[in-house]
Amino acid sequence: MEERLQKFLAEAGVASRRKAEELIVAGKIKVNGKTVTELGTKIDPRKDEITYLGKKISTKETKHIYIMLHKPEGYVTTAKEQFGRPAVLDLIKGVEERIFPVGRLDYDTSGLLLLTNDGDLTYKLTHPKHDVDKTYIARIYGTPTEMDLQKFRRGVFVDGKRTKPAKIQILEKGERICTVEIIIHEGRNRQVRKMCEAIKHPVAQLKRVATGDLKLGDLPKGKFRHLTEKEVKYLKSL
Ligand code: URA
């Protein structure tokens, strides 16, 4: 059966679907010995030979792995360190497969980060139309009023565009800092931080505790675990 080249590459674990598109456009992928740069290219994995860096790509031998990491603050969500800042992949030891993060968490955010070599699932989970709830615990400065909370819930302007309805509830009030639970399903850049800034209660500390029904639970900071079969099935069903 024919399929799009970028989908095939993502399924084979070469890269995420977006990254695979970049590889194609950059002329890094060959189909039957010929470089293709067209994103719409359809291939038949049973008949066509796809190569990347001279190596034949096949989805048959690809063992998909799915990992949950408790990302600590002070790590970048990229494959390699950046400007001397360590990368989350440095925390994944003993995994042979080339995996990549699903979406991202800021350098100074901690919590649940999924990593996989299943580029197709990555694409689905990070695509705006899939709306997976992400739950955060934030420590924010000051105590928001009911009006601030309503504003946050209805949506605030972030980079000139209104955010979709979100949830926020106060878990604990302190003297200077308040702990809140926030649920959003978009994944815009530094979204939670910017939303909190918009209601004038900036974030002091941010942690993602769940993606959909997947919970970080008591996984220690800096540690990772493989997802259970049930969890993988759940993600695929989203
Ligand atoms: N929102 C943010 O502001 N930062 C993150 O890391 C995730 C969501």
Residues whose N, C-alpha, C, O or C-beta is under 5 A from the ligand:
A	BS01	URA	R104 L105 D106 T109 R190 Q191 V192 R193 K194
